[in-house]
């Protein structure tokens, strides 16, 4: 899933981006209200984390314009403004949730999970490939009934392959979707993560599901 952070305090933005990427999200960041608004209007985000005190255009104006344009993207306001009037104004302007700074990252994640559970599902709740079962919303995977202990990045990689079952997913696509890098990475990060994923998804079983298409990318097949 893809999130947008609109936050002009770079330390906070960097902390949020790192933490959310560790949870498997693709994250864009804007430090400017006007730029953030344009990104939210043009790109398809699952959720926007929005500060209120921003340069160019404050958060309430960003939110108001976003709703006026008919965008129903979930918006979570994250701000130092913590009075009751601020909360009422933010929610009345169209925010789906309101969290005050300083904040707990675990509470932020709980708010995000709560909102995303309300999102209409574009994919089946459960994805099945042979005896591999993946639940995108619980972020869990099992094989032959055994729970797979995957890191957030490993789960995001497995989910990407499963959602494109039978298709070749290139290294460039993986770097864009998993690391939000818009060019083919030169390091062996993709290969390392594929190898670690195989160790958990394929190695304990005779039937192998993750296939390498040499020089192109990878595919997840039912192994038959």
Secondary structure, 3 states (H helix, E strand, C coil): CEEEEECCCHHHHHHHHHHHHHCCCEEEEECEHHHHHHHHHHCCCCEEEECCCCECCCHHHHHHHHHHCCCCCEEEEEECCCCHHHHHHHHHCCCCEEEECCCCHHHHHHHHHHHHCCCCCCCCCEEEECCEEEECCCCEEEECCEECCCCHHHHHHHHHHHHCCCCCEEHHHHHHHHHCCCCCCCCCHHHHHHHHHHHHHCCCCCCCCEEEECCCEEEECCCC
